[in-house]
């Protein structure tokens, strides 16, 4: 038995991936990974007691070679006497309509197809060809993007989805195909640096492997322990939320928890309202919980805020909140966090400004004036400004209505002011006052930084 096959058996036995009489549907692209996986499972079919094996090929219609890939998959099934299920979908078109990335839409549609076939054809397991090198790429990708939870990568088993190649590297898969004279398709899009994952694979991973020759195995061990940790915390959070059984969290109880549990409890608490909270927002919430003021709050979304009422932490609709004013001082060269809006505003001086580019930008505005301090506050009754491109004043309220902004967010939109002059309805409309020209020397700019 070859080393690759031994590693597949190791994953199968350690994680109970395949049991006697299982029906296994393989996600088959025709590439070396899925070809190797299919060949190995066919070879081990009797040993593992697999009842039946099938292939599912999804044609994304993204490449001119996609129909040849589909034909290859169908012929592969015929050659090995196993059924092949296919589907075509214009992923590029769907992604454009949904305004999502091609990668995300492709993955969603692919798994939807796999689930449909598995139910219709009675396959109780779906095997994908994700391998050890994929795990390293995934973990690196999430690390770069600052996603702590995603850092643990994928596991060998997720419900009915299994990954028998979990311990096998890409290098080993290619060698296995060569040693066994296995034909496969080469997807040229895997070499395009247009996609972030490809850039990680082509540029980042080689540098990391140059530092750590055993990078993939090191990351697999890290993935294991991160998963152990997260499973523990998930179970503790479930126990805590089950114990609370209310629409609020008693503040004194929350304060008894370690911060590692505090933010996870808040995270799950928010998810009940369908709110996905960023890590920056969670960090701000932890700081808020450390020393909250009665009726103090943090904006969670355009519709909800997290509130401390003096006894409990609860989520309220913006419509239910009494109008609360805010005011911050902003000095040139500094930045301030506007918790009510969930964003930062920074101020800086500059000598060069692209006036034409500035007109098209909503997140940066510049003014030609001499000053050291400004005010950032919420909208007030009677506020007026001269919008850029106009010569007369207009009520800020009317400007927001004309822009069709929801009533729920209008009071939390930051207003940048200099004295009694409104300079900017942050992120939406700047004033015509103190215009910047190419020859301007005293230019002060303001940049809006939204949380991610």
N, C-alpha and C positions, 0 to 999 in steps of 0.2 A: 504493500500500500504506500502510495506517495505521500510526502509531507503535507501537501495541501489538503489531501483527503483526510489525513489524520487531524488536521486543524479544524476541518468541517465537523468531523465526528466529535471533537472536543467541545465545540460550541453547542452542538446538538444535545450532547449528554449533560453538560454543565447547566444549560438553561431550558432543558426539556422542550427543545424547539419542535421536534417531530416525534410523535407517538405512533405505535402500531395502528394501522387502518386509517391513518390520516390521508386526506385528499389534498394535494399540494398544487396550488396554482402559482406558476413562476412568472414574475414580471420580466418579459423577454424583449430586449431592445435589438438583439443581434450583435451587440458589442462583445468584447472578450470576457467581461465580467459575467453577463447573463448566460453566455455560451458555456463558460467553465462551470458555472453553478448547475446548469441543466445537465451537463455531461456527468458531473459528480453525483447528483441525486439519482440519475438513471442507473449509474453504476452501483450505488448503495441502496437502491430501491428495495430489494429483497432483504438485505441485511437490516434495514431500518423498519421494514414491515409497512412501507408506504402502499396504500391501496391504489391510488391513481395519481398521475402527474399531467398537468396541462400547462400550456403557454398562453400568455396574454400580451399581445403587441399593440401598443398605442401609437398611431401615426399622428404626430403633431403638425404635419404639413408646413414645417418651417424651412425645410431644405429640399432642393430639387431631387436629392437622392432618397427622399423619404419613402417613395413608392418601391424603390429597389430594396430598401431595408425591410419593408413589409413583405415583399416577395421572398426575400431570404428567410424570414421568420416562418412563413408558411411552408416553404420547402424543407426547412430544418425539421419542422414538426412531422412532415410526411416521411422524411428519411428515418426518423426515430420512432415512428408510429405513435405519436402523441397528438392530441387535439390542439389546435391553435385558434384562439379567439382574437379578433382584430376590431379596431375602431379607428375612425378618422375624425379629427376635429381641428379647425383652423384656430390654433392657439394664439397666433399673432393678432387675429381679428378680435377674439374674445378678450385678450389682454387690453387692447386699445379701447374697447367698449367699456370695460370695467375700470379702466385707468389703473391697472395693476401691472407688475412686472411679468415678463414672459415666463421667468423661472417659477414664480409663485403660482400663476394660473396653470402652467404645464403640470406642476406637481399635483395641484388640486384636482384637475380633470383626470389625470392619470390614476390617482388613487380612487376617484369616484368610479372610474371604469373597472378597476380591479375588484372593487367591492360589489359592483353590479354582476360581474361574471361569477364571482365566488358564490353569491347567493343563488343565482339562477342555475348554476351547474353543480352546486353542492360541494364546493371546495371549502374546507374548514380552516385551511392555512394558506396565506399568501406569502410567498418567498421572494424577497428582493435581493439584488446582488450587491448591496452595500457592503463594503469591505473595510479593512483596517486603515487603508490610506484615505478612504472617504471620511472615516471618523476623525482623522487628524486634520483634514481640510475643514470639516464642519466646526470642530472645536476652535481652530484658528480663526475661522470666519467670524464666529460669535465673539471671540475675544477682541478682535479688531473693532467690532461694532459695539463693544461694551455691554453685551447681554450676558449677565451672570448665570441666569438659569439655562440658557442655551449652551453655555460653556461645557456642560457635561456631555454634549453630543447626543447621539442616539444609542439605544441599547439593543442587544441581540434579539429582544422580543418585545413587541408592543401590541397587546391584545392578540389578534390573529395574524399580525404581520411578523414574519421571522426573517432573520438575516444570518444564514448559515456561514457566510464568508467573513464573519466578524473578526476572526483572528488571522485572516489572510491578507497580505499586502498586494498592491497592484503589480508590483514587480514579480511576485510569486505567481499571480494569475497569468500574466503574459508568458512566463516561462512554462507554466502548466499547459497552456494552449499550444505552445511550440512543441513541447515534448510529446503531446498527444495528437499532433497534426490536426488541430481543430481550426476550421475556418471561422472567421468572424468579420464583422463590419467595423470600419474605422469611421467614427463620427468626427468630421473635420471641425465642427462647431466647438468641440472640446478644446481646440487650440486657439480659439478666438478670445482675445483679451478684452473683448467688449463686455463679457460677463465677469462679475466680481469673483465668483468661485474659481473661474479659470485663472484669473490673475493671482489668486492666492496659491493655486496649484503650481503655476508656472514660475512665479517670481518669489513668493514668500517661503513656501515649504522647502525648496532647495537650500536656501540660506539657513533655515532652522536645522535642517538635517546635516548641514556642514558643521554646525556647532554640536549637535547631538545625533550621532549615527543611529541611535535606537529611539529616535523621536516618536515613531508611531507606537511602539510598545510602551514608551513612557506616558504618552497621552492616553493610551487605553487604560493604564492603571489609574491615572488621574480621573478619567471618566468614571471608572468603577467606584472610587471613593466619593466623588462628587454626587453620584447617584445614591450611594448609601446615605450620605448626609441629607440630601433633599428628601428622600423617602421618609427619613426620621422626622424632619421638620414638618413635612406634609401631614404625617399622622398626628403630630402634636397640635398642629393648627386645627385639624378636624375635631380633635377632642375639645379644644378651647371653644371653638364656634358652636359645637354641639352643646356645651355647658352653658353658654351665654343665652341662646334661644330668644334673643330680642332683636329689635331693629336698631339697637344702639350698643355701644361698648362702655361699661362703667369705667370711668377714667382711673379711679384708684386701683381697679383690678389690672387695667392695661399697664399701669406704672410698675406693677410687681413683676411684669415679664421682662426677660432679657430683650435687648433691642433686636436681636436676631429673630425673636418670636414676634415682637411688636410690629415690625414692618411687614412680616408675612401675614399676620392676622389682619392688619389694615388692608393689605393687598387683596386677600380673599374676601374681606368685608366689602370692598369696592367692587369686586367682580360680581357680587350679587346684584348690583345695579347695572351690570354690563359695562363697567368702567375698567379700562386697562390703564394702569398707572405707571408712568415712566420712573426709572431709578432716580432721576433728579427730583421728581415730585415726591417720591418716597423719602428721600433724604431730607427734603424740606419739611415733610410731615413729622419725621422723627424729631427734628429741631423744634417744631411747633409743640409737640407733645411734651417735650422736656420742660417747657415753662409757658403754658398757654394762658391767654387772658380770657375772661368770661366773655362769651359771645364772639370770640375771635374765630377766624375761619381761614381756610385755604381753598382756593378754587381748584376743583378737580376736572371740570370740563365746562363747556358753555352752559350746561344745564344744572350741574350739581356742585355743591361746596361741602367740605368737611368742616364740621362745627364743634366747638367745645361750649356747652351750655352752662358750665359751672360744675356739673356732676358727670356728664357723659360725653362721649365722642359719638357723633351721629352724622349721617349724610342728609342734607336738605336740598330741596330744589331751589334754584335761584329765585324762582317766583315766590317762594315762601319766606325768603329772607327779607328782613327789614332793610331799607336802603342804608348802607353804611358807607360813609365817606372815607377816603384815604388821601394822604398827602406825603410825598417824599421829596427831599432836597437832593439835587444832583449837581455835583461840581464837575467842571471840565476836567477830563482825564480820569474820571472815575466811572463806576457803573453801579446801578442799584437794582435790587430784585423787587419786582412788583408782585407780591404774593397773590393779590386779588385777581390778577390777570394771568399769573403763571408764566411770567417772562422777565427777562433782564432788559434794561436799557442802559447803554453805555454812551459816554460823550468823549469826543477826542478832537484835537485840532489837526488840520492838514494844510499843506501848501499847494497841493494839486487836486483838482476836482474835474472829472469828466462830466460836464454839464448835461450832455445829451443822455449819457448812461444814467445819470442821477434822476432824470425825468421818468425813466421806466422802472425805477426801483421803489418798492413799497416799504422795504425794511430799513432803508437808510435815507436820512434827509440832512441837508447842510444849509447853514445860514451865514450871511456875511454881517457879523456884528461883534462887538467887543463886550464880553461878559464872563463871569467866573462861576455863577451859580444859577440854576434853573429849578423849576418846580414841576413835579410829575404828580398829577392828581386825577380823581375821577370827574366825570362831567357834572356840572352844576346848573341849576335852573337859570336860564337867561344867558348862558354862554353863547358868545358870537365870535366869528372869525371871518377873515377874508380868504376864501379858498384860492389856491394857486390857479392862475389863469382868469381870475375874476377881479373886479375893481370895487365891488361893494360887499359889505358884511352880510353874513347869513347865519342863522341860528345853527349851532352844532347839532341840536336835536333834529332839525330838518335835513341836515346833511346826512345823518345816520339813517333817517327814514328813507331818503332818496336812494341810498345805497342798498336798501332792503335788508339791513342787518337786523337779526332777531332782537326783539325787545329784551329778551332774557340776558343778553350780553352787553347791552349799550352802557349800563352804569359802571361796568368793570373795564371798559376800554380806557387805557391811560391817556391823559391829555398832557402834553408838554407845554408849559407856559413860561414866559419871561415877563415878570412883573404882572401887569393885567392883560398882556397880549398872549393869545393862544397861537402857538407856533405849529403844533402838529397833533392831529388825532391819530395817535400812534398806530402805524401799520395801514392807515386808510387814506388820510387826506392831509396835506401840508398847507401851511399858510403862504400867502403871497408876500408876506413881510420879509424884509432882509434877504432879497434874492441873491443868489450866487452867480457871479459872472466869471468869465475866463481870467479876467485881470484881478479878481478879488484876492485880498491878502489876509484878511482876518476871518478865516473860515472855521466854523465850529460845526462838527457833524454829530449825529446821533444814530446809533444802530440798535435795532430791536432784535433780541436773541430769544427765540422761543425754545421751550424745553423740548428735549428729545428723549 
